[in-house]
């Protein structure tokens, strides 16, 4: 399906990694995601905006 990556970006490959500023345990993400998806931004302490 996809060619195996060599780990180093080459022709046609991109790579991006970022570490979270404040790591959040997985159970704290899964709980709101199942119960109330709109609560996820407050759990992750992020702001979600839409294009006008």
mmCIF file as Biopython writes it, N, C-alpha, C and O atoms, coordinates in Angstrom:
data_model
#
loop_
_atom_site.group_PDB
_atom_site.id
_atom_site.type_symbol
_atom_site.label_atom_id
_atom_site.label_alt_id
_atom_site.label_comp_id
_atom_site.label_asym_id
_atom_site.label_entity_id
_atom_site.label_seq_id
_atom_site.pdbx_PDB_ins_code
_atom_site.Cartn_x
_atom_site.Cartn_y
_atom_site.Cartn_z
_atom_site.occupancy
_atom_site.B_iso_or_equiv
_atom_site.auth_seq_id
_atom_site.auth_asym_id
_atom_site.pdbx_PDB_model_num
ATOM 1   N N  . UNK A ? 1  ? 0.823   -1.172 0.000  1.0 0.0 1  A 1 
ATOM 2   C CA . UNK A ? 1  ? 0.000   0.000  0.000  1.0 0.0 1  A 1 
ATOM 3   C C  . UNK A ? 1  ? 0.880   1.255  0.000  1.0 0.0 1  A 1 
ATOM 4   O O  . UNK A ? 1  ? 0.967   1.942  -1.018 1.0 0.0 1  A 1 
ATOM 5   N N  . UNK A ? 2  ? 1.535   1.563  1.127  1.0 0.0 2  A 1 
ATOM 6   C CA . UNK A ? 2  ? 2.434   2.709  1.194  1.0 0.0 2  A 1 
ATOM 7   C C  . UNK A ? 2  ? 3.867   2.193  1.258  1.0 0.0 2  A 1 
ATOM 8   O O  . UNK A ? 2  ? 4.124   1.151  1.861  1.0 0.0 2  A 1 
ATOM 9   N N  . UNK A ? 3  ? 4.790   2.906  0.648  1.0 0.0 3  A 1 
ATOM 10  C CA . UNK A ? 3  ? 6.183   2.458  0.756  1.0 0.0 3  A 1 
ATOM 11  C C  . UNK A ? 3  ? 6.678   2.582  2.194  1.0 0.0 3  A 1 
ATOM 12  O O  . UNK A ? 3  ? 6.280   3.493  2.919  1.0 0.0 3  A 1 
ATOM 13  N N  . UNK A ? 4  ? 7.538   1.669  2.594  1.0 0.0 4  A 1 
ATOM 14  C CA . UNK A ? 4  ? 8.075   1.691  3.954  1.0 0.0 4  A 1 
ATOM 15  C C  . UNK A ? 4  ? 8.965   2.914  4.125  1.0 0.0 4  A 1 
ATOM 16  O O  . UNK A ? 4  ? 9.820   3.189  3.283  1.0 0.0 4  A 1 
ATOM 17  N N  . UNK A ? 5  ? 8.766   3.638  5.204  1.0 0.0 5  A 1 
ATOM 18  C CA . UNK A ? 5  ? 9.554   4.833  5.472  1.0 0.0 5  A 1 
ATOM 19  C C  . UNK A ? 5  ? 10.932  4.435  5.980  1.0 0.0 5  A 1 
ATOM 20  O O  . UNK A ? 5  ? 11.077  3.441  6.692  1.0 0.0 5  A 1 
ATOM 21  N N  . UNK A ? 6  ? 11.919  5.200  5.618  1.0 0.0 6  A 1 
ATOM 22  C CA . UNK A ? 6  ? 13.285  4.949  6.072  1.0 0.0 6  A 1 
ATOM 23  C C  . UNK A ? 6  ? 13.557  5.648  7.388  1.0 0.0 6  A 1 
ATOM 24  O O  . UNK A ? 6  ? 14.622  5.468  7.977  1.0 0.0 6  A 1 
ATOM 25  N N  . UNK A ? 7  ? 12.584  6.464  7.867  1.0 0.0 7  A 1 
ATOM 26  C CA . UNK A ? 7  ? 12.797  7.205  9.102  1.0 0.0 7  A 1 
ATOM 27  C C  . UNK A ? 7  ? 13.351  8.585  8.852  1.0 0.0 7  A 1 
ATOM 28  O O  . UNK A ? 7  ? 13.260  9.457  9.717  1.0 0.0 7  A 1 
ATOM 29  N N  . UNK A ? 8  ? 13.925  8.798  7.681  1.0 0.0 8  A 1 
ATOM 30  C CA . UNK A ? 8  ? 14.453  10.100 7.301  1.0 0.0 8  A 1 
ATOM 31  C C  . UNK A ? 8  ? 13.634  10.609 6.128  1.0 0.0 8  A 1 
ATOM 32  O O  . UNK A ? 8  ? 13.506  9.913  5.121  1.0 0.0 8  A 1 
ATOM 33  N N  . UNK A ? 9  ? 13.064  11.837 6.240  1.0 0.0 9  A 1 
ATOM 34  C CA . UNK A ? 9  ? 12.278  12.342 5.105  1.0 0.0 9  A 1 
ATOM 35  C C  . UNK A ? 9  ? 13.115  12.407 3.841  1.0 0.0 9  A 1 
ATOM 36  O O  . UNK A ? 9  ? 14.241  12.905 3.845  1.0 0.0 9  A 1 
ATOM 37  N N  . UNK A ? 10 ? 12.555  11.905 2.782  1.0 0.0 10 A 1 
ATOM 38  C CA . UNK A ? 10 ? 13.227  11.943 1.484  1.0 0.0 10 A 1 
ATOM 39  C C  . UNK A ? 10 ? 12.263  12.487 0.448  1.0 0.0 10 A 1 
ATOM 40  O O  . UNK A ? 10 ? 11.346  13.236 0.785  1.0 0.0 10 A 1 
ATOM 41  N N  . UNK A ? 11 ? 12.457  12.127 -0.786 1.0 0.0 11 A 1 
ATOM 42  C CA . UNK A ? 11 ? 11.591  12.589 -1.858 1.0 0.0 11 A 1 
ATOM 43  C C  . UNK A ? 11 ? 10.157  12.137 -1.607 1.0 0.0 11 A 1 
ATOM 44  O O  . UNK A ? 11 ? 9.895   10.940 -1.492 1.0 0.0 11 A 1 
ATOM 45  N N  . UNK A ? 12 ? 9.238   13.079 -1.523 1.0 0.0 12 A 1 
ATOM 46  C CA . UNK A ? 12 ? 7.838   12.746 -1.346 1.0 0.0 12 A 1 
ATOM 47  C C  . UNK A ? 12 ? 7.435   12.434 0.084  1.0 0.0 12 A 1 
ATOM 48  O O  . UNK A ? 12 ? 6.283   12.072 0.320  1.0 0.0 12 A 1 
ATOM 49  N N  . UNK A ? 13 ? 8.333   12.559 1.042  1.0 0.0 13 A 1 
ATOM 50  C CA . UNK A ? 13 ? 8.019   12.282 2.432  1.0 0.0 13 A 1 
ATOM 51  C C  . UNK A ? 13 ? 8.135   13.547 3.264  1.0 0.0 13 A 1 
ATOM 52  O O  . UNK A ? 13 ? 8.987   14.396 3.003  1.0 0.0 13 A 1 
ATOM 53  N N  . UNK A ? 14 ? 7.280   13.668 4.261  1.0 0.0 14 A 1 
ATOM 54  C CA . UNK A ? 14 ? 7.397   14.752 5.227  1.0 0.0 14 A 1 
ATOM 55  C C  . UNK A ? 14 ? 7.381   14.148 6.614  1.0 0.0 14 A 1 
ATOM 56  O O  . UNK A ? 14 ? 6.868   13.048 6.816  1.0 0.0 14 A 1 
ATOM 57  N N  . UNK A ? 15 ? 7.932   14.852 7.547  1.0 0.0 15 A 1 
ATOM 58  C CA . UNK A ? 15 ? 7.959   14.371 8.914  1.0 0.0 15 A 1 
ATOM 59  C C  . UNK A ? 15 ? 7.762   15.549 9.851  1.0 0.0 15 A 1 
ATOM 60  O O  . UNK A ? 15 ? 8.377   16.602 9.674  1.0 0.0 15 A 1 
ATOM 61  N N  . UNK A ? 16 ? 6.902   15.371 10.851 1.0 0.0 16 A 1 
ATOM 62  C CA . UNK A ? 16 ? 6.689   16.400 11.857 1.0 0.0 16 A 1 
ATOM 63  C C  . UNK A ? 16 ? 6.396   15.717 13.186 1.0 0.0 16 A 1 
ATOM 64  O O  . UNK A ? 16 ? 5.602   14.780 13.253 1.0 0.0 16 A 1 
ATOM 65  N N  . UNK A ? 17 ? 7.039   16.192 14.230 1.0 0.0 17 A 1 
ATOM 66  C CA . UNK A ? 17 ? 6.798   15.658 15.563 1.0 0.0 17 A 1 
ATOM 67  C C  . UNK A ? 17 ? 6.707   16.831 16.526 1.0 0.0 17 A 1 
ATOM 68  O O  . UNK A ? 17 ? 7.428   17.819 16.394 1.0 0.0 17 A 1 
ATOM 69  N N  . UNK A ? 18 ? 5.833   16.710 17.472 1.0 0.0 18 A 1 
ATOM 70  C CA . UNK A ? 18 ? 5.694   17.747 18.486 1.0 0.0 18 A 1 
ATOM 71  C C  . UNK A ? 18 ? 5.334   17.094 19.812 1.0 0.0 18 A 1 
ATOM 72  O O  . UNK A ? 18 ? 4.513   16.178 19.865 1.0 0.0 18 A 1 
ATOM 73  N N  . UNK A ? 19 ? 5.942   17.565 20.852 1.0 0.0 19 A 1 
ATOM 74  C CA . UNK A ? 19 ? 5.625   17.063 22.185 1.0 0.0 19 A 1 
ATOM 75  C C  . UNK A ? 19 ? 4.587   17.995 22.802 1.0 0.0 19 A 1 
ATOM 76  O O  . UNK A ? 19 ? 4.667   19.210 22.625 1.0 0.0 19 A 1 
ATOM 77  N N  . UNK A ? 20 ? 3.619   17.442 23.520 1.0 0.0 20 A 1 
ATOM 78  C CA . UNK A ? 20 ? 2.615   18.300 24.146 1.0 0.0 20 A 1 
ATOM 79  C C  . UNK A ? 20 ? 3.233   19.150 25.254 1.0 0.0 20 A 1 
ATOM 80  O O  . UNK A ? 20 ? 4.147   18.715 25.955 1.0 0.0 20 A 1 
ATOM 81  N N  . UNK A ? 21 ? 2.717   20.371 25.397 1.0 0.0 21 A 1 
ATOM 82  C CA . UNK A ? 21 ? 3.207   21.243 26.456 1.0 0.0 21 A 1 
ATOM 83  C C  . UNK A ? 21 ? 2.884   20.649 27.822 1.0 0.0 21 A 1 
ATOM 84  O O  . UNK A ? 21 ? 3.722   20.627 28.724 1.0 0.0 21 A 1 
ATOM 85  N N  . UNK A ? 22 ? 1.633   20.162 27.956 1.0 0.0 22 A 1 
ATOM 86  C CA . UNK A ? 22 ? 1.201   19.501 29.189 1.0 0.0 22 A 1 
ATOM 87  C C  . UNK A ? 22 ? 0.595   18.158 28.802 1.0 0.0 22 A 1 
ATOM 88  O O  . UNK A ? 22 ? -0.540  18.122 28.328 1.0 0.0 22 A 1 
ATOM 89  N N  . UNK A ? 23 ? 1.318   17.046 28.989 1.0 0.0 23 A 1 
ATOM 90  C CA . UNK A ? 23 ? 0.771   15.732 28.634 1.0 0.0 23 A 1 
ATOM 91  C C  . UNK A ? 23 ? -0.528  15.441 29.390 1.0 0.0 23 A 1 
ATOM 92  O O  . UNK A ? 23 ? -0.661  15.775 30.568 1.0 0.0 23 A 1 
ATOM 93  N N  . UNK A ? 24 ? -1.481  14.813 28.696 1.0 0.0 24 A 1 
ATOM 94  C CA . UNK A ? 24 ? -2.766  14.452 29.288 1.0 0.0 24 A 1 
ATOM 95  C C  . UNK A ? 24 ? -2.898  12.929 29.221 1.0 0.0 24 A 1 
ATOM 96  O O  . UNK A ? 24 ? -2.740  12.346 28.148 1.0 0.0 24 A 1 
ATOM 97  N N  . UNK A ? 25 ? -3.187  12.271 30.362 1.0 0.0 25 A 1 
ATOM 98  C CA . UNK A ? 25 ? -3.360  10.817 30.341 1.0 0.0 25 A 1 
ATOM 99  C C  . UNK A ? 25 ? -4.519  10.405 29.428 1.0 0.0 25 A 1 
ATOM 100 O O  . UNK A ? 25 ? -5.540  11.088 29.358 1.0 0.0 25 A 1 
ATOM 101 N N  . UNK A ? 26 ? -4.347  9.299  28.744 1.0 0.0 26 A 1 
ATOM 102 C CA . UNK A ? 26 ? -5.344  8.811  27.788 1.0 0.0 26 A 1 
ATOM 103 C C  . UNK A ? 26 ? -6.739  8.670  28.406 1.0 0.0 26 A 1 
ATOM 104 O O  . UNK A ? 26 ? -7.710  9.064  27.759 1.0 0.0 26 A 1 
ATOM 105 N N  . UNK A ? 27 ? -6.892  8.129  29.624 1.0 0.0 27 A 1 
ATOM 106 C CA . UNK A ? 27 ? -8.248  8.008  30.174 1.0 0.0 27 A 1 
ATOM 107 C C  . UNK A ? 27 ? -8.965  9.357  30.304 1.0 0.0 27 A 1 
ATOM 108 O O  . UNK A ? 27 ? -10.191 9.417  30.206 1.0 0.0 27 A 1 
ATOM 109 N N  . UNK A ? 28 ? -8.206  10.437 30.525 1.0 0.0 28 A 1 
ATOM 110 C CA . UNK A ? 28 ? -8.845  11.748 30.631 1.0 0.0 28 A 1 
ATOM 111 C C  . UNK A ? 28 ? -9.322  12.260 29.280 1.0 0.0 28 A 1 
ATOM 112 O O  . UNK A ? 28 ? -10.146 13.173 29.227 1.0 0.0 28 A 1 
ATOM 113 N N  . UNK A ? 29 ? -8.829  11.698 28.199 1.0 0.0 29 A 1 
ATOM 114 C CA . UNK A ? 29 ? -9.301  12.065 26.859 1.0 0.0 29 A 1 
ATOM 115 C C  . UNK A ? 29 ? -10.455 11.157 26.457 1.0 0.0 29 A 1 
ATOM 116 O O  . UNK A ? 29 ? -11.442 11.629 25.892 1.0 0.0 29 A 1 
ATOM 117 N N  . UNK A ? 30 ? -10.346 9.864  26.739 1.0 0.0 30 A 1 
ATOM 118 C CA . UNK A ? 30 ? -11.360 8.896  26.318 1.0 0.0 30 A 1 
ATOM 119 C C  . UNK A ? 30 ? -12.692 9.140  27.025 1.0 0.0 30 A 1 
ATOM 120 O O  . UNK A ? 30 ? -13.744 9.057  26.393 1.0 0.0 30 A 1 
ATOM 121 N N  . UNK A ? 31 ? -12.665 9.439  28.328 1.0 0.0 31 A 1 
ATOM 122 C CA . UNK A ? 31 ? -13.905 9.657  29.080 1.0 0.0 31 A 1 
ATOM 123 C C  . UNK A ? 31 ? -14.782 10.728 28.444 1.0 0.0 31 A 1 
ATOM 124 O O  . UNK A ? 31 ? -15.926 10.436 28.097 1.0 0.0 31 A 1 
ATOM 125 N N  . UNK A ? 32 ? -14.295 11.954 28.278 1.0 0.0 32 A 1 
ATOM 126 C CA . UNK A ? 32 ? -15.110 12.991 27.639 1.0 0.0 32 A 1 
ATOM 127 C C  . UNK A ? 32 ? -15.442 12.677 26.185 1.0 0.0 32 A 1 
ATOM 128 O O  . UNK A ? 32 ? -16.511 13.051 25.703 1.0 0.0 32 A 1 
ATOM 129 N N  . UNK A ? 33 ? -14.551 12.003 25.488 1.0 0.0 33 A 1 
ATOM 130 C CA . UNK A ? 33 ? -14.814 11.686 24.082 1.0 0.0 33 A 1 
ATOM 131 C C  . UNK A ? 33 ? -16.034 10.782 23.950 1.0 0.0 33 A 1 
ATOM 132 O O  . UNK A ? 33 ? -16.811 10.917 23.005 1.0 0.0 33 A 1 
ATOM 133 N N  . UNK A ? 34 ? -16.201 9.866  24.894 1.0 0.0 34 A 1 
ATOM 134 C CA . UNK A ? 34 ? -17.344 8.959  24.860 1.0 0.0 34 A 1 
ATOM 135 C C  . UNK A ? 34 ? -18.594 9.659  25.392 1.0 0.0 34 A 1 
ATOM 136 O O  . UNK A ? 34 ? -19.672 9.552  24.807 1.0 0.0 34 A 1 
ATOM 137 N N  . UNK A ? 35 ? -18.437 10.380 26.514 1.0 0.0 35 A 1 
ATOM 138 C CA . UNK A ? 35 ? -19.594 10.988 27.162 1.0 0.0 35 A 1 
ATOM 139 C C  . UNK A ? 35 ? -20.079 12.266 26.502 1.0 0.0 35 A 1 
ATOM 140 O O  . UNK A ? 35 ? -21.277 12.434 26.274 1.0 0.0 35 A 1 
ATOM 141 N N  . UNK A ? 36 ? -19.158 13.162 26.196 1.0 0.0 36 A 1 
ATOM 142 C CA . UNK A ? 36 ? -19.536 14.457 25.632 1.0 0.0 36 A 1 
ATOM 143 C C  . UNK A ? 36 ? -18.366 14.982 24.810 1.0 0.0 36 A 1 
ATOM 144 O O  . UNK A ? 36 ? -17.477 15.634 25.356 1.0 0.0 36 A 1 
ATOM 145 N N  . UNK A ? 37 ? -18.351 14.713 23.513 1.0 0.0 37 A 1 
ATOM 146 C CA . UNK A ? 37 ? -17.223 15.133 22.676 1.0 0.0 37 A 1 
ATOM 147 C C  . UNK A ? 37 ? -16.932 16.633 22.739 1.0 0.0 37 A 1 
ATOM 148 O O  . UNK A ? 37 ? -15.793 17.050 22.531 1.0 0.0 37 A 1 
ATOM 149 N N  . UNK A ? 38 ? -17.953 17.449 23.024 1.0 0.0 38 A 1 
ATOM 150 C CA . UNK A ? 38 ? -17.733 18.897 23.100 1.0 0.0 38 A 1 
ATOM 151 C C  . UNK A ? 38 ? -16.897 19.295 24.310 1.0 0.0 38 A 1 
ATOM 152 O O  . UNK A ? 38 ? -16.424 20.430 24.376 1.0 0.0 38 A 1 
ATOM 153 N N  . UNK A ? 39 ? -16.704 18.393 25.267 1.0 0.0 39 A 1 
ATOM 154 C CA . UNK A ? 39 ? -15.916 18.693 26.453 1.0 0.0 39 A 1 
ATOM 155 C C  . UNK A ? 39 ? -14.418 18.500 26.232 1.0 0.0 39 A 1 
ATOM 156 O O  . UNK A ? 39 ? -13.616 18.939 27.057 1.0 0.0 39 A 1 
ATOM 157 N N  . UNK A ? 40 ? -14.033 17.860 25.152 1.0 0.0 40 A 1 
ATOM 158 C CA . UNK A ? 40 ? -12.623 17.547 24.919 1.0 0.0 40 A 1 
ATOM 159 C C  . UNK A ? 40 ? -11.736 18.795 24.924 1.0 0.0 40 A 1 
ATOM 160 O O  . UNK A ? 40 ? -10.677 18.754 25.549 1.0 0.0 40 A 1 
ATOM 161 N N  . UNK A ? 41 ? -12.100 19.899 24.269 1.0 0.0 41 A 1 
ATOM 162 C CA . UNK A ? 41 ? -11.223 21.076 24.306 1.0 0.0 41 A 1 
ATOM 163 C C  . UNK A ? 41 ? -10.924 21.573 25.720 1.0 0.0 41 A 1 
ATOM 164 O O  . UNK A ? 41 ? -9.805  22.011 25.988 1.0 0.0 41 A 1 
ATOM 165 N N  . UNK A ? 42 ? -11.890 21.514 26.621 1.0 0.0 42 A 1 
ATOM 166 C CA . UNK A ? 42 ? -11.621 21.975 27.982 1.0 0.0 42 A 1 
ATOM 167 C C  . UNK A ? 42 ? -10.702 21.006 28.721 1.0 0.0 42 A 1 
ATOM 168 O O  . UNK A ? 42 ? -9.903  21.435 29.554 1.0 0.0 42 A 1 
ATOM 169 N N  . UNK A ? 43 ? -10.799 19.716 28.432 1.0 0.0 43 A 1 
ATOM 170 C CA . UNK A ? 43 ? -9.909  18.726 29.060 1.0 0.0 43 A 1 
ATOM 171 C C  . UNK A ? 43 ? -8.478  18.929 28.579 1.0 0.0 43 A 1 
ATOM 172 O O  . UNK A ? 43 ? -7.533  18.829 29.361 1.0 0.0 43 A 1 
ATOM 173 N N  . UNK A ? 44 ? -8.324  19.215 27.283 1.0 0.0 44 A 1 
ATOM 174 C CA . UNK A ? 44 ? -6.995  19.378 26.700 1.0 0.0 44 A 1 
ATOM 175 C C  . UNK A ? 44 ? -6.471  20.806 26.857 1.0 0.0 44 A 1 
ATOM 176 O O  . UNK A ? 44 ? -5.328  21.095 26.501 1.0 0.0 44 A 1 
ATOM 177 N N  . UNK A ? 45 ? -7.309  21.696 27.390 1.0 0.0 45 A 1 
ATOM 178 C CA . UNK A ? 45 ? -6.947  23.098 27.571 1.0 0.0 45 A 1 
ATOM 179 C C  . UNK A ? 45 ? -6.559  23.747 26.238 1.0 0.0 45 A 1 
ATOM 180 O O  . UNK A ? 45 ? -5.523  24.403 26.128 1.0 0.0 45 A 1 
ATOM 181 N N  . UNK A ? 46 ? -7.419  23.547 25.224 1.0 0.0 46 A 1 
ATOM 182 C CA . UNK A ? 46 ? -7.209  24.163 23.913 1.0 0.0 46 A 1 
ATOM 183 C C  . UNK A ? 46 ? -8.455  24.948 23.535 1.0 0.0 46 A 1 
ATOM 184 O O  . UNK A ? 46 ? -9.538  24.716 24.073 1.0 0.0 46 A 1 
ATOM 185 N N  . UNK A ? 47 ? -8.289  25.871 22.613 1.0 0.0 47 A 1 
ATOM 186 C CA . UNK A ? 47 ? -9.413  26.662 22.110 1.0 0.0 47 A 1 
ATOM 187 C C  . UNK A ? 47 ? -9.695  26.219 20.668 1.0 0.0 47 A 1 
ATOM 188 O O  . UNK A ? 47 ? -8.782  26.104 19.850 1.0 0.0 47 A 1 
ATOM 189 N N  . UNK A ? 48 ? -10.955 25.977 20.381 1.0 0.0 48 A 1 
ATOM 190 C CA . UNK A ? 48 ? -11.347 25.547 19.051 1.0 0.0 48 A 1 
ATOM 191 C C  . UNK A ? 48 ? -12.159 26.679 18.414 1.0 0.0 48 A 1 
ATOM 192 O O  . UNK A ? 48 ? -13.130 27.162 18.995 1.0 0.0 48 A 1 
ATOM 193 N N  . UNK A ? 49 ? -11.751 27.088 17.227 1.0 0.0 49 A 1 
ATOM 194 C CA . UNK A ? 49 ? -12.483 28.122 16.507 1.0 0.0 49 A 1 
ATOM 195 C C  . UNK A ? 49 ? -12.791 27.628 15.101 1.0 0.0 49 A 1 
ATOM 196 O O  . UNK A ? 49 ? -12.133 26.724 14.586 1.0 0.0 49 A 1 
ATOM 197 N N  . UNK A ? 50 ? -13.791 28.230 14.497 1.0 0.0 50 A 1 
ATOM 198 C CA . UNK A ? 50 ? -14.167 27.872 13.141 1.0 0.0 50 A 1 
ATOM 199 C C  . UNK A ? 50 ? -13.953 29.075 12.227 1.0 0.0 50 A 1 
ATOM 200 O O  . UNK A ? 50 ? -14.013 30.222 12.670 1.0 0.0 50 A 1 
ATOM 201 N N  . UNK A ? 51 ? -13.706 28.807 10.972 1.0 0.0 51 A 1 
ATOM 202 C CA . UNK A ? 51 ? -13.580 29.900 10.010 1.0 0.0 51 A 1 
ATOM 203 C C  . UNK A ? 51 ? -14.935 30.540 9.807  1.0 0.0 51 A 1 
ATOM 204 O O  . UNK A ? 51 ? -15.948 29.848 9.707  1.0 0.0 51 A 1 
ATOM 205 N N  . UNK A ? 52 ? -14.957 31.858 9.746  1.0 0.0 52 A 1 
ATOM 206 C CA . UNK A ? 52 ? -16.219 32.579 9.503  1.0 0.0 52 A 1 
ATOM 207 C C  . UNK A ? 52 ? -16.412 32.813 8.027  1.0 0.0 52 A 1 
ATOM 208 O O  . UNK A ? 52 ? -17.413 33.403 7.622  1.0 0.0 52 A 1 
#
